[in-house]
Amino acid sequence: AAGPKEELLFFDIETLGMMHSPIILFGCGVCEGRTLRVTQYLLRDISEEIAALELVAEMMRAHPALATYNGRSFDLPFTNNRLAYYGERECRPALHFDLLHPARRLFREDLPDCCLRTVEEYVLGCGRGEELPSYLVPVYYQKYLRTGDPAPLKQIVDHNRSDVTSLALLLARQTEMVYGT
């Protein structure tokens, strides 16, 4: 059995690009009753990455089930790669629900693609409109680093918060579709 929903950690990261580059924002969502509490660790400077990684690893130990979107191929391996870079032990959740795979099985015939934004719009009915697309996150963060102006960070934080919130909504929708509850 999966255990109580409070054991589940909804997890999403934002990076500076390719593997081996720093993670600049960690988004973690935890159910507290009927509320999703989202905690985000945003690096003010790249030197803060190890401290954020340690906080996230501690959170993963406290919540043995992980829910991600393409996290089996991206978020978790990327996080473990960064932990290894600093000589830290990798995270191995007891359960990992990668919501991309059931999304493909459930919706692939009805959607143009299975990107999270597409699933949000067509399945969850909560499109993001003009929100910052994922591919621009590194550009906005680099602008922040270059200028010291924190304004670009707001859009990155909002993007990540939407990702984490959508994970919880999507898991509920997939569960309802498969189990009818």
HUBELUR-V964762 format. One record per residue. N is the residue number from 1. RES is the residue in one letter. PHI is phi in whole degrees, -180 to 180 (999 if undefined). PSI is psi in radians with two decimals (999 if undefined). D_FIRST is the distance of its C-alpha to the first C-alpha in whole Angstrom. Layout:
BEGIN
<<N	RES	PHI	PSI	D_FIRST> <N	RES	PHI	PSI	D_FIRST>>
END
This chain:
BEGIN
<<1	A	999	2.68	0> <2	A	-77	-0.43	4> <3	G	94	3.08	6> <4	P	-67	2.65	9> <5	K	-63	-0.39	11> <6	E	-67	-0.28	14> <7	E	-83	-0.13	12> <8	L	-90	2.32	13> <9	L	-116	2.03	16> <10	F	-83	2.23	18> <11	F	-137	2.32	20> <12	D	-151	2.48	24> <13	I	-122	2.75	27> <14	E	-122	2.39	31> <15	T	-126	3.04	33> <16	L	-90	0.20	37> <17	G	134	-2.16	36> <18	M	-70	2.85	36> <19	M	-51	2.55	33> <20	H	82	-0.04	35> <21	S	-93	2.78	36> <22	P	-65	2.66	35> <23	I	-89	2.22	32> <24	I	-102	-0.31	34> <25	L	-152	2.27	31> <26	F	-113	2.20	27> <27	G	-112	2.23	25> <28	C	-131	2.19	22> <29	G	-117	2.39	21> <30	V	-133	2.37	19> <31	C	-78	2.29	18> <32	E	-127	1.66	20> <33	G	67	-2.15	19> <34	R	-99	0.21	20> <35	T	-112	2.46	22> <36	L	-99	2.04	21> <37	R	-95	2.07	23> <38	V	-103	2.17	25> <39	T	-114	2.28	26> <40	Q	-123	2.39	28> <41	Y	-112	1.82	30> <42	L	-105	2.24	33> <43	L	-78	2.16	36> <44	R	-78	-0.41	39> <45	D	-152	2.59	41> <46	I	-58	-0.50	39> <47	S	-64	-0.26	40> <48	E	-85	-0.04	37> <49	E	-59	-0.78	34> <50	I	-63	-0.70	33> <51	A	-64	-0.74	33> <52	A	-66	-0.73	30> <53	L	-59	-0.74	28> <54	E	-65	-0.68	28> <55	L	-65	-0.73	27> <56	V	-67	-0.74	24> <57	A	-61	-0.70	23> <58	E	-64	-0.71	23> <59	M	-65	-0.68	21> <60	M	-66	-0.63	18> <61	R	-67	-0.59	18> <62	A	-77	-0.36	18> <63	H	-128	1.65	15> <64	P	-72	-0.13	12> <65	A	-114	2.31	11> <66	L	-114	2.40	14> <67	A	-122	2.21	15> <68	T	-139	3.09	19> <69	Y	-127	1.88	21> <70	N	67	0.39	22> <71	G	-75	-0.39	21> <72	R	-68	-0.56	20> <73	S	-97	-0.41	24> <74	F	-122	-1.24	25> <75	D	-58	-0.88	24> <76	L	-70	-0.85	22> <77	P	-61	-0.65	25> <78	F	-64	-0.79	27> <79	T	-62	-0.79	26> <80	N	-65	-0.61	26> <81	N	-63	-0.72	29> <82	R	-70	-0.67	31> <83	L	-61	-0.79	29> <84	A	-62	-0.65	31> <85	Y	-56	-0.64	34> <86	Y	-94	0.13	34> <87	G	76	0.37	33> <88	E	-99	2.76	30> <89	R	-72	2.43	27> <90	E	-75	2.82	24> <91	C	-94	2.34	21> <92	R	-133	1.59	18> <93	P	-63	2.57	15> <94	A	-63	-0.65	11> <95	L	-132	2.50	10> <96	H	-136	2.00	13> <97	F	-101	1.80	13> <98	D	-92	1.84	17> <99	L	-72	-0.18	17> <100	L	-63	-0.74	21> <101	H	-66	-0.82	19> <102	P	-67	-0.53	18> <103	A	-62	-0.74	21> <104	R	-62	-0.78	23> <105	R	-66	-0.70	22> <106	L	-81	-0.59	22> <107	F	-122	-0.11	25> <108	R	-57	-0.59	27> <109	E	-72	-0.38	30> <110	D	-106	-0.10	31> <111	L	-120	2.66	31> <112	P	-67	-0.51	34> <113	D	-160	3.07	31> <114	C	-112	0.49	27> <115	C	-62	2.61	28> <116	L	-57	-0.72	27> <117	R	-61	-0.66	30> <118	T	-68	-0.77	30> <119	V	-62	-0.71	27> <120	E	-58	-0.83	27> <121	E	-67	-0.89	31> <122	Y	-83	-0.62	30> <123	V	-98	-0.78	27> <124	L	-92	-0.27	26> <125	G	68	0.53	30> <126	C	-135	1.14	30> <127	G	-61	2.73	33> <128	R	-93	-0.16	34> <129	G	64	-2.15	38> <130	E	-89	0.24	40> <131	E	-62	2.68	37> <132	L	-56	2.15	37> <133	P	-75	2.68	36> <134	S	-53	-0.73	34> <135	Y	-66	-0.29	37> <136	L	-93	-0.11	39> <137	V	-55	-0.87	37> <138	P	-60	-0.64	39> <139	V	-64	-0.79	42> <140	Y	-67	-0.70	41> <141	Y	-68	-0.74	40> <142	Q	-61	-0.64	43> <143	K	-63	-0.75	45> <144	Y	-59	-0.84	44> <145	L	-61	-0.69	45> <146	R	-70	-0.72	48> <147	T	-101	-0.40	49> <148	G	80	-0.04	48> <149	D	-81	2.06	47> <150	P	-76	-0.08	44> <151	A	-54	-0.76	44> <152	P	-63	-0.39	42> <153	L	-67	-0.55	39> <154	K	-58	-0.76	38> <155	Q	-68	-0.61	38> <156	I	-66	-0.80	35> <157	V	-63	-0.77	33> <158	D	-62	-0.74	33> <159	H	-59	-0.85	32> <160	N	-65	-0.74	29> <161	R	-60	-0.72	28> <162	S	-62	-0.73	28> <163	D	-59	-0.85	26> <164	V	-65	-0.77	23> <165	T	-62	-0.72	24> <166	S	-63	-0.58	23> <167	L	-59	-0.80	20> <168	A	-65	-0.76	19> <169	L	-65	-0.71	21> <170	L	-69	-0.71	20> <171	L	-61	-0.75	16> <172	A	-62	-0.76	17> <173	R	-66	-0.78	19> <174	Q	-63	-0.73	17> <175	T	-62	-0.77	14> <176	E	-61	-0.75	17> <177	M	-67	-0.69	19> <178	V	-82	-0.73	16> <179	Y	-108	-0.18	14> <180	G	70	0.44	17> <181	T	-114	999	16>>
END
